[in-house]
Amino acid sequence: MTSDTGDSDLIKETVIISIAYVLAFAVTFKLLLPVQNIFFPKFPSYASLLFLPHGVRVLAAWLLGWRSVIALFPGVFFSFWYVAGMGVFEPSRLFAISVAVFIPAATFHTMRRLGVDLFPAAGKTPCWHCIVLTSITISALTASMTNIAITRTLNDLFAYLIGDFFGMFFLMTILMFFFRSLRQSEE
């Protein structure tokens, strides 16, 4: 593979992953969060109980490894900018952005170093429950580090953990049904 092909692949990955992240963010905050606020009016409005972008982060890190850091950055930055405006450049938010893009890839690589290689490979069946467990680890690390940086409460931390878990689970379920229907239509 030439450098040009690698650069071209990284650009495509970045466009696809960042668009997926922004779309997941938009669905979460423009569709799901208003519905959540109807059913749970006393729940903090900035914490979604179904945070789809976490699933995008995890699946991008699983599929791309360290390249996911670059692929996620534009989408994560745009989402933070959408919420905070120029406040996106505050040190706490820049730290939170770094956490959001680095922790998923770092966690999968740490798992590999510990002898649990979850990265996809030809002929290797994905260990979905292992990916979900890794997703929980990523969520705990990301939520706790972000909460420290942005000084949120312990209730916020648990809300983020719940939203991340259900967002990842929901996104994985949708993708599994989607790919299963694709395989069935090819037969």
C-alpha positions in Angstrom: 0.0 0.0 0.0 1.4 3.4 -1.0 1.3 6.4 1.2 -1.2 8.0 -1.1 -3.6 5.1 -0.7 -3.1 5.2 3.1 -3.8 8.9 3.2 -6.8 8.5 0.9 -8.2 5.7 3.2 -7.7 7.8 6.3 -9.5 10.8 4.7 -12.4 8.5 3.8 -12.5 6.9 7.2 -12.4 10.4 8.8 -15.3 11.7 6.7 -17.4 8.6 7.3 -16.7 8.3 11.1 -17.1 12.0 11.7 -20.3 12.2 9.8 -21.6 9.1 11.7 -20.6 10.8 15.0 -22.3 14.1 14.2 -25.4 12.2 13.0 -25.5 10.1 16.1 -25.1 13.3 18.2 -27.9 15.1 16.3 -30.3 12.1 16.7 -29.4 12.0 20.4 -29.8 15.7 21.2 -32.5 16.7 18.6 -34.7 13.6 18.8 -34.0 11.3 21.8 -33.3 13.9 24.4 -36.6 15.8 23.9 -38.5 12.5 24.2 -36.5 11.7 27.3 -37.3 15.0 28.8 -41.1 14.3 28.3 -40.8 10.9 30.2 -38.2 12.0 32.7 -38.6 15.7 33.2 -36.5 15.8 36.4 -33.6 14.1 34.8 -30.6 16.4 33.9 -31.3 17.5 30.3 -27.6 17.4 29.3 -27.2 13.7 30.0 -28.9 11.4 27.5 -30.0 7.9 28.6 -29.3 6.7 25.1 -26.0 8.4 24.0 -25.5 7.0 20.4 -22.1 8.8 19.8 -20.5 6.4 22.4 -21.3 3.5 20.1 -19.7 5.3 17.2 -16.5 6.0 19.3 -16.2 2.4 20.4 -16.9 0.8 17.0 -14.5 3.2 15.3 -11.8 2.4 17.8 -12.5 -1.4 17.4 -12.4 -1.2 13.6 -9.6 1.4 13.1 -7.4 1.2 16.2 -5.3 4.4 16.6 -6.6 5.8 13.2 -9.9 6.3 15.0 -8.3 9.2 17.0 -7.9 11.1 13.7 -11.2 9.9 12.3 -13.2 10.9 15.4 -11.6 14.2 16.0 -13.6 16.4 13.6 -17.0 15.0 14.6 -16.2 15.2 18.3 -14.9 18.7 18.0 -17.9 19.9 16.0 -20.3 18.3 18.5 -18.5 20.1 21.4 -18.5 23.3 19.4 -22.3 22.9 18.8 -22.9 22.6 22.6 -20.3 25.1 23.9 -19.7 27.5 21.0 -16.4 29.3 21.4 -16.2 27.7 24.9 -15.0 24.6 23.1 -11.5 26.2 23.4 -11.6 26.2 27.2 -8.9 23.8 28.6 -11.5 21.6 30.3 -13.4 21.1 27.1 -10.2 20.5 25.0 -9.3 17.9 27.6 -12.7 16.3 27.3 -12.4 16.2 23.5 -9.0 14.5 23.9 -10.4 12.0 26.3 -13.3 11.2 23.9 -11.0 10.5 21.0 -8.1 8.8 22.7 -9.6 6.6 25.4 -11.5 4.2 23.1 -8.4 3.4 21.0 -6.1 3.3 24.0 -8.5 0.8 25.8 -8.6 -1.6 22.8 -4.8 -1.5 22.6 -4.4 -2.0 26.3 -6.7 -5.1 26.0 -4.5 -6.4 23.2 -1.4 -5.9 25.5 -3.2 -7.8 28.2 -3.7 -10.7 25.8 -7.3 -10.0 24.7 -7.0 -9.0 21.0 -10.5 -7.8 20.0 -9.5 -6.1 16.8 -11.2 -7.5 13.7 -9.2 -9.9 11.4 -10.0 -12.1 8.5 -11.6 -15.4 9.6 -12.0 -14.1 13.2 -15.5 -14.0 14.7 -16.0 -10.8 16.7 -16.5 -11.4 20.4 -19.5 -9.1 20.8 -19.9 -9.4 24.5 -16.1 -8.7 24.9 -16.6 -5.5 22.8 -19.6 -4.5 25.0 -17.5 -5.1 28.2 -14.7 -3.0 26.7 -17.3 -0.4 25.9 -18.3 -0.2 29.5 -14.6 0.2 30.5 -14.3 3.0 27.9 -17.4 4.6 29.2 -16.2 4.5 32.8 -12.9 6.0 31.9 -14.3 8.6 29.6 -17.1 9.7 32.0 -14.9 9.9 35.1 -12.2 11.8 33.3 -14.6 14.2 31.6 -16.5 14.7 34.9 -13.3 15.6 36.6 -12.4 18.1 33.9 -15.9 19.7 33.7 -16.7 19.2 37.4 -20.0 17.4 37.2 -21.7 15.5 40.0 -21.6 11.7 40.8 -25.2 11.6 39.5 -24.0 12.9 36.1 -21.3 10.2 36.0 -23.9 7.5 36.4 -26.2 9.1 33.9 -23.3 9.2 31.4 -22.5 5.5 32.1 -26.2 4.5 31.5 -26.4 6.6 28.3 -23.1 5.2 27.0 -24.1 1.6 27.7 -27.5 1.8 26.1 -26.3 3.9 23.2 -23.6 1.3 22.4 -26.0 -1.6 22.9 -28.7 0.1 20.7 -26.2 1.0 17.9 -24.7 -2.5 17.9 -28.2 -4.1 17.7 -29.2 -1.9 14.8 -25.9 -2.6 13.0 -26.2 -6.4 13.5 -29.8 -6.4 12.1 -28.7 -4.2 9.2 -25.7 -6.4 8.3 -27.8 -9.6 8.8 -30.4 -8.3 6.4 -27.7 -7.4 3.9 -26.3 -10.9 4.0 -29.8 -12.4 3.6 -30.5 -10.2 0.6 -27.3 -11.3 -1.1 -28.3 -15.0 -0.8 
